[in-house]
Amino acid sequence: MTARFDRVAKAASTTTFGLSALAVAFFLFAAAIVVGFLFWQTNKLFTDQVLATLSAESRILSSELKVGGQMKLVETVTALSRPQGTGLYYLADSTGAKIAGNLNRIPPELEADSPGGVFNYQPTDDEGPSHLAVAIPVDLGPNLHLIIGRDVEDQRAFANSIRFVFLLGFGALSIIGLLGGLAVSRLIVNRMDQITAASRQIMEGDLSRRIPTTGRGGELDALANNLNEMLERIEGLMNGLREVSDNIAHDLKTPLNRMRNAAEAALRDPRGEEAYREGLERTIEKADDLIKTFNALLLIARLEAGPLEDSTETFDLGHFVADVSELYAPAAEEAGFNLTIDVEQNVFVRGNRQLIGQAIANLIDNAIKYSRGGEPGSAITVRAYRLEGRPVISVGDHGPGIDEIDRERVLKRFVRLEASRTKPGTGLGLSLVAAVARLHHGEIRLEDNQPGLKVVLLLSQRCLVAVPDQEGDAAPGLAAQ
């Protein structure tokens, strides 16, 4: 099983690394699209600006021809045609002979009724690098041909520098993204290896092992904390299982031996049939006690297995606690106790009515069983009230109480502080009450009643409801453990 776990963990690490690589590839692809779009937008902006300028100038020169005639147009073109300027002009007559301008010829790209375009030209007669230019023809009628353009060599150089910066930035982003992705994937894989190593040790039997955390927060630390809480719960359940097994072997072995000895004694009794009947009756009584013990264990196990949402209902807690307490009033009076009931009205809760009633019955039964009745001040007080927005049930007595050092231990199964164990009981009463508290997301507290013991059962705030359902409040039949 450990080898299979290792294969699964290795596969998970490989998958994590693959997903990280895929994320880096997607990041680089997205970065390339962004860089290409920015460069295209920059180039388009420059082109639109040049074309807008040429269109405006063509309208101005057309108006010059209309207002001043051909001579005015020639003068204007000649004045604009500076040798080292960025403006490019070529004015020709109907035969194609040049009249004015600083271009030597019509660019081949603009011949044959071209709407305009990009071309290369030599800015001077000397040999040198050619420049890039953009030009458009101007419609001046059939007798004149005018081409105006702009030298965009500077724009091209600027665009090239922008492209270089974009490519450099893309390269830097690619390297940073690749290194960052590798670092993140390595970090995740290392954490997964730590979780795998800890899980392997836990599978080998070391239930005290926990998933390491960095203390910096984040998703992985949150996952590790949740796993550690789960492991603590599992360790507690396993320890409880071992303790229950030991207690069952200790607490049930004696009654089973007594049952066997009673049966043997009945068989050896010379009275015959009468002795057999008495022996069978005692055996049945002891078997009933054992069945009660096992039923209590099964109920606690059921409560600890999870919430019982289908069995919840809304009821008046004060009225219900009073009803359950009144069932035990005769038993308390017979044992010499004064049973006092103090409940707050209109405390409506939603929970498992039967289990809460079982918890109340167990607490009252324990108070009657282990307190000293018939003495001055022998009283048992049962209360139901709100405390800081939470419904609370408490049962207090004036008996010997429980030492603070034993209050945590007494909530475990089969724990009985009475060393002689002469009084009836299984040691599961408070364990069941604690299980009922956990089922309702609450807690149980053992406090000093000065003198005596006060057991406080606090339910969760979510159990408190404002508007009750219309349901009956009759208390179900109960049997204390």
KETOR-506346 format. One record per atom (N, C-alpha, C): z, x, y. Coordinates in steps of 0.1 Angstrom, whole numbers, plus 5000, padded with zeros to 4 digits. Atoms other than C-alpha are relative to their C-alpha. Layout:
ZXY;...
REM end
This chain:
500050084988;500050005000;500050095013;499949914989;500850295023;498650065003;501449954998;497350445017;499149905006;500850104994;495750115025;500349985015;499650014986;497750095057;499550115008;500649894993;496550445066;498649985003;501550034998;492950335061;499849905011;500150104989;493450035083;500350065013;499649934987;495150245110;498950095005;501149914996;492350505109;498849925005;501150094996;489750225111;500249945014;499750064987;491550075141;499950115011;500249894991;491650415158;498550035003;501449984998;487950465152;499449895008;500550114993;487250115165;500450015015;499649984987;489250185196;499250115008;500849904994;487350505203;498649955002;501450064998;484050325198;499949915011;500050094989;485050055222;500150075013;499949924987;486050315248;498750065003;501449954997;482650485244;499149905005;500850114995;480950155248;500349965014;499650034986;482950085279;499550105010;500549894992;481950425293;498549995002;501550024999;478250365285;499749885009;500250114991;478450025302;500350045015;499749954987;480050185332;498950085006;501149924995;477350445335;498749925003;501150084998;474650185331;500149925013;499750074987;476249975359;499950095012;500149914989;476550275381;498650045003;501449974998;472850365376;499349895007;500650114993;471850015386;500449995015;499550014986;474050025417;499350115008;500649894993;472750365427;498549985003;501450034998;469050265422;499849895010;500250114991;469549945441;500350055015;499749944986;471150135471;498850085005;501249914995;468250385472;498849915003;501150094997;465650105470;500249935013;499850074987;467349915498;499950095012;500149914989;467550225520;498550035003;501449974998;463850305515;499349875005;500650134995;462949935521;500349985015;499650014987;464949945553;499250095010;500849914992;463050245566;498649955002;501450055000;459650095557;499949885009;500150124992;460449765573;500150035015;499949964986;461549935605;498750065006;501349944996;458250145607;499049895002;501150114999;456049835600;500349915012;499750084989;457949635626;499650075013;500449924988;457349915652;498550005002;501549994999;453649945644;499449865003;500550134997;453149565645;500249975015;499850024986;454749555680;499150085009;500949914993;452649845692;498649945000;501450055001;449449685679;499849885009;500250124991;450149365699;499950055015;500149944986;450749585731;498650055003;501349954997;447449765727;498949905000;501050114999;445549445720;500149935014;499950064986;446949305753;499450105010;500649914991;445849625770;498549995001;501450025000;442349575759;499649875007;500350124993;442349215771;500250005015;499749994985;443849295805;499150105007;500649894993;442249625814;498650044994;501249975006;439249645792;500050134991;500149895009;438049935770;500550135007;499549884993;438750205797;501550015000;498650005000;442350095800;500650034986;499549975014;442750105762;499850154997;500249865003;441250455760;501150085007;498949934993;443650575787;501349994993;498750025007;446650425769;500150084987;500049935013;445650565735;500150155003;500049854997;444950915751;501450045004;498749974995;448350905768;501050014989;499050015011;450150815736;499850114989;500349905011;448351075714;500550145004;499549874998;450651365719;499850094987;500349915012;449851665696;501250014990;498849985009;453451705683;500849874999;499350135001;454451335685;499949944987;500050075013;455251105657;499049885000;501050105000;452750845669;498650054997;501449965004;449250865653;499049905004;501050104995;446150705667;498650064997;501449975002;442450695660;499249885005;500850104994;440150495683;498550044999;501449975002;436450475674;499149895004;500950114996;433350285684;499549934987;500550085011;431250055662;499350094990;500649915009;429450355647;501050094992;499049925007;432650525637;500350135008;499749884992;432550795664;501349995007;498749994994;435950905677;499949995015;499950014986;436750795712;501350075005;498749944996;440450895715;500950004988;499049995010;443450975694;500350144995;499649875005;445251265677;499850014985;500549995014;443851195642;498650055000;501449955001;440751385632;499049914994;500950095008;439351125609;500849884995;499350125006;440150785594;500450044986;499549965013;442350845564;499249924989;500750075011;440550755531;500849874996;499250115005;443450525522;499849875009;500150114990;442650305553;498549955002;501450044999;438850275548;499849874991;500450125008;437049965533;501049885002;499250124996;439049705552;501449994994;498649995006;442449825540;500949945010;499050054991;445349635555;501050105005;499149904996;447249955559;500650074988;499549935011;449050205538;500650145004;499449874999;450650545533;498950114997;501049895002;448650865536;500650135004;499649864996;448951245540;499050055010;500949944989;447551435570;500650135004;499649874994;447651775586;500349985015;499750034986;449451755619;499350105010;500749914991;447652065633;498850054992;501249945007;444452255625;500450114992;499549885008;446452545611;500349954986;499650025014;447152565574;501549985000;498550035001;450552415567;500249884991;499750115009;452352155547;499549865006;500450134995;450951805550;501249915002;498950094997;453051525564;499649864995;500250145004;453451165552;500049915012;500150094989;452450885575;499749864995;500350145002;452150515576;499149945011;500950054990;449250335594;499549874997;500650135001;447749995600;498849995009;501250024991;444349885615;500449895010;499850104990;444349685647;498749935002;501250084998;441849405651;499649995015;500450004986;440049465684;498549955001;501450055000;436649305676;499150094993;501049925008;433449435661;499650135007;500549884994;432849705687;501050125000;499049905000;436049905684;500850004987;499249995012;438050035655;501250095004;498849934997;441750135661;501050004989;498949985010;444250275637;501250065007;498849944995;447850335647;501050024988;499149965011;450450505626;501250075005;498849934997;453750685624;500250114990;499749895009;454651025610;501449964995;498850045006;457450935585;500650124992;499549885007;458151295573;501550015001;498649994999;461551295588;500849894992;499450115008;462350955572;499950044985;500149965014;461051095539;501150104997;498949905003;463351395542;501349945000;498750065000;466251175551;500249924987;499950085013;465450945521;500250094988;499849905011;465251255498;501450055000;498649964999;468651365511;500949894995;499250115005;469951015505;499949994984;500250005014;468451025470;500850114993;499249895006;470051355463;501549975000;498650034999;473451235475;500349894990;499850105010;473050925453;500050054986;500149945013;472051125423;501250094997;498849925002;474951365429;501249924998;498950105002;477351075433;500049944986;500150065013;475950915401;500450104989;499649905009;476351245383;501550024999;498549995000;479951275395;500749884994;499450125006;480750915386;499850014985;500249995014;479250975352;501050094993;499049905006;481351285345;501449945001;498750064999;484451115359;500249894991;499850125009;483850795340;500150054985;500049955013;483150995308;501450064997;498749945002;486251205312;501249905000;499050104999;488350905322;500049914987;500150085013;487050705292;500650074988;499549925011;487850985268;501550025001;498549984999;491351035283;500749874997;499450125003;492050665281;500049974985;500150025014;490750635246;500950094992;499149915006;492750945236;501449965001;498750044998;495850805251;500349884991;499950115008;495350475233;500150044985;500049955014;494650655200;501350074997;498749935002;497750875204;501149894999;498950105001;499950565210;499849924987;500250075013;498350395180;500550094988;499549915011;499050705159;501550004999;498650015000;502650685170;500549874994;499750135006;502850315161;499850014985;500349995014;501150395128;501150084993;499049925007;503650675120;501349934999;498750085001;506650455129;499949894989;500150115010;505250165108;500050064986;500049955013;504650395079;501450034995;498749975003;508250515080;500849874997;499350135003;509450145082;499649954987;500550055013;507250055052;500750084989;499449925010;508850345033;501549974999;498650045002;512350185038;500950035012;499149964988;513650325072;499949885010;500050124991;514349985089;500650035013;499449964987;516250165117;498950065009;501149934992;512950325129;499549905010;500550094989;511550185162;498750065006;501249954994;508250215180;500350075013;499749934987;508450475208;499349945012;500550054987;507950365244;500050115010;500049904989;507050565275;500949975011;499250044989;509150365299;499349985012;500850024988;506250335323;499549865001;500650145000;505549965315;498650004994;501350015005;502149845307;499949924987;500250085011;500549655279;500550064987;499649945012;501249905252;501650014998;498550005001;504949935261;500549864998;499650145003;505149555262;499949974985;500250025014;503649545227;501150074992;499049935007;506049815215;501449935001;498750074999;509049625229;500149884992;500150125008;507949305212;500250044985;499949955014;507549495179;501450054997;498649965002;510949655183;500949884999;499150125001;512549315189;499849944986;500250065013;510849185158;500650094989;499449915010;511949495138;501649985000;498650025000;515549445150;500449874993;499750135007;515349085138;499950014985;500249985014;513949185105;501150094994;498949925005;516649455101;501349924999;498850085001;519349205109;499949904989;500150105011;517948955084;500150084987;499849935013;517749225057;501450044998;498649975002;521249345064;500849874997;499350135004;522348975063;499749964986;500350035014;520548935030;500850084991;499149915009;522349235015;501449955001;498650044999;525649115029;500249864993;499950135007;525048755016;500050034985;500049975014;524148894982;501350064995;498749955004;527349094981;501149905000;499050104999;529348804993;499949894989;500250105011;527748564968;500650064987;499549945012;528548804940;501550015000;498549994999;532148834953;500649865000;499350134998;532848474963;499649904989;500450105010;530948284935;500350054986;499749955014;531848514906;501449944996;498650055003;535548404908;499949854995;500050145004;534848024907;499249984987;500750015013;532248074879;500950044988;499149955010;534748274859;501149894997;499050115002;537347994865;499549884992;500650115007;534947734853;499850034985;500149965014;534247934822;501450004993;498749995006;537947994815;500649864998;499550145002;538747624821;499349934988;500750065012;536047524796;500550064987;499549945013;537347774770;501449944997;498650065002;540947644776;500049864995;500150135005;539847294771;499649994985;500450005014;538147384738;501150044991;498949965008;541247554726;501249915000;498950094999;543547274737;500149914987;499950085012;544947094706;500049855002;500050154998;544946754723;498649944997;501350055004;541246724715;499249935011;500950074991;539246464733;500549985014;499350014987;541746414761;499950135008;500149874993;541746784769;498550035004;501449984996;537946794768;499649925012;500350084988;537746514793;500550065013;499449944988;540146684817;499350135004;500749884998;538347014813;498649975007;501350034994;534946854821;500249955014;499850054986;536346674852;500350125009;499749884992;537747004865;498750085002;501349934999;534347174858;499149935009;500950074991;532446904876;500550025015;499549984986;534746944907;499750145005;500449874996;534247314907;498550025002;501550004998;530447264903;499649945013;500350064987;530447034932;500350095012;499749914990;532147294953;498950115001;501149915000;529447544943;498749955006;501250064994;526747304951;500149985015;499850004986;528247254985;499750135007;500249874994;528147624991;498550035000;501449985000;524547654980;499249915010;500650094990;523547355001;500250065014;499849944987;525147525031;499150125002;500949884999;523247845024;498649965003;501450054998;519947655021;499849945014;500150054986;520647475054;500050115010;500049894991;521447795072;498650075000;501349935002;518247955058;498949925007;501050094994;516247655069;500150015016;499949994985;517647675105;499550135005;500549874996;516948045107;498550024998;501549985002;513347995095;499249965012;500850044989;512247825127;500449875006;499650134993;512547525151;499549884992;500450135007;512447175137;499649905011;500450094988;510447005165;499849864996;500250145004;509646695144;501349924999;498850075003;513346615140;500949995013;499350014988;514346625177;500049865006;499950134993;515446315197;500950015012;499250004988;517046235230;501249904998;498850085001;520646105231;501050055010;498949974991;523746095252;501050094993;499249905006;525646405243;501549965000;498650044999;529046285256;500449884991;499750115008;528845955238;499950044985;500149965014;527746125206;501150084995;498949925003;530446385207;501349924998;498850095001;533046105212;499949934987;500250075013;531645915182;500450094988;499849915011;531746225159;501550035000;498649964999;535246315171;500949894995;499250115005;536645965164;500049994985;500050005015;535546005128;501150094994;498949905005;538046295125;501349975005;498750044994;540846125145;501049974989;499050025011;542545995113;500450124993;499749885007;542346325095;500950095009;499249924991;543746505126;501449955001;498750074999;546546255130;500850024987;499349985013;547446285093;500550154999;499649865001;547546665096;501050045011;499049974990;549946635126;499450055013;500649954987;547446705155;499849885009;500450104990;546846515187;498650035004;501449974997;543046495190;499749945014;500450044986;541946475227;498550015001;501550004998;538346385236;499849985015;500350004985;537146465271;498550035001;501549995000;533346405276;499549965014;500750044987;531146395307;498949904997;500950115002;529046085310;498650045004;501549994996;525146075312;499650154999;500549875004;524646425297;499049984989;501050025010;521346355279;499350134996;500649885005;519946615257;498949964990;501050015010;516946655234;500250114989;499749915010;517746815201;500149934986;499850065013;518446765164;501449944999;498850085000;521146495164;500950034988;499249985012;522246545128;500650144999;499549865000;522546925131;501150035010;498949984990;524546915163;501249924996;498950075006;526746655147;500750084989;499449915011;527246885117;500850115006;499349894994;528247165140;501349965006;498850064995;530746945158;501049984989;499150035011;532246835125;500650134994;499549875005;532547195113;501150065009;499049944991;534347305144;501349925000;498850085000;536847005143;500750034986;499449975013;537347065105;500750135000;499449874999;538047435111;501349995008;498850014992;540547345138;501149944993;499050075007;542347105116;500550094988;499749925012;542247345086;500950125003;499449874998;543447665102;501150005011;499050014990;545747545130;501349954993;498750055005;549447455126;500349875005;499850144996;549847085127;501549964999;498650055001;553146895133;500950085009;499149924991;554547155157;499849955014;500150044986;555147085194;498850075006;501249954994;551947125213;498850014991;501150005010;549747085182;498949915005;501150094995;546546955198;498750064998;501449965001;542846975194;499249935010;500750054989;540646925224;498550014998;501549995001;536946835221;499449955013;500650024987;534846845252;498550004999;501549994998;531146785262;499849995015;500250004986;530046875297;498850095004;501049914996;527547065318;500650135006;499549874994;527947435327;498850085004;501149934994;525447595351;498749954995;501350065004;522747345341;499750004985;500250005014;523347375304;501049914993;499150085007;524847125280;500950084991;499049925007;528047255264;500949914992;499150065009;530247145235;501150104997;498949905003;533747305230;501049934992;498850055008;536547255205;501150115001;498949914998;539847415213;501349964992;498750035007;543147435193;501050105005;498949924996;546547595197;500550074987;499649935012;546547775163;500250155003;499849854999;546848155156;498850075007;501249944993;543348215171;499450114991;500749895006;541048505162;500050125009;500049874992;541448865174;498650025005;501349974994;538648975197;499250094991;500849915008;537649245173;499349934988;500550075011;536948985146;499149895004;500750124996;535148725167;498550014997;501449985003;531648875161;499849994985;500150005014;532248925124;500249874993;499750125006;533548585117;498849905000;501250085000;530148435126;499150024989;500849975011;528648595096;500349924988;499850085012;528248425062;501150054991;498949975010;531148415038;501250085005;498849934994;533548585062;501149905002;498850084999;537048435059;501150105003;499049914996;539848595078;501349984992;498850025008;542448445054;499950084988;500149905011;543048725030;500349934986;499650065013;544648505003;499049904996;501050115003;541848235005;500649894992;499450115007;544247974994;499549865005;500550134994;542747705017;498649984996;501350035004;539547535007;499050045011;501049964991;536347655023;499150104995;501049905005;533247875019;499850115009;500349904991;533248085050;498649995006;501350034995;529947925061;500049915012;500050094989;531147685088;499550055013;500449944987;530847905118;498650064999;501449955002;527648065104;499049885002;500950114997;526047715104;500049965014;500050034986;527247645139;499250105008;500849904993;525747975151;498549984997;501450035003;522447885133;499549885008;500350124992;522447545151;499850045014;500149954986;522947725184;498750075002;501349934999;520047955178;498849914999;501150105001;517847665167;499749935013;500250074987;518447505201;500050115012;500149894990;517947845219;501250025008;498849984993;521547865228;500950114993;499149905005;524648065218;501349944997;498650045003;528148035204;501050115005;499049904995;531148195221;501449964994;498750025005;534648235207;500950065011;499249964989;537248245235;501549974997;498550025001;541048265239;500449875006;499650134994;542547915244;501450015005;498749974994;545948065254;501049894997;500349935012;547248015228;498949924992;500950075008;544747935201;498650055002;501449964999;540947955198;499249885006;501050104995;538247775217;498650054997;501449975003;534747765203;499149925009;500950064990;532047705229;498650014994;501450015004;528647585218;499149975012;500850024989;526147635246;498549984995;501450035003;522747475242;499150055011;500949954990;519647585261;499849905011;500350094989;518847445295;498849914998;501250095003;515547315281;500449884992;499650125008;517547075259;500549895009;499550104991;518846895290;498949925006;501150094995;516746595300;500649915010;499650084989;516846375330;500049854997;500250145004;515546045316;500149994985;499950025015;516745945281;499049914994;500750105008;514645775255;500949894996;499250115005;515745435244;500250014985;499749995014;517245525211;501549974998;498650035003;520445435193;500850135000;499049894999;523545655196;500950004988;499050005011;525145585163;500050144993;499949875006;526445895147;499749994985;500350005014;525045985113;501250044991;499049955009;527046055082;500150155000;499849854999;528546405083;500950044989;499149945009;530146635059;500350145004;499749874995;531946945071;499950104988;500149895010;531347275053;501450075000;
REM end
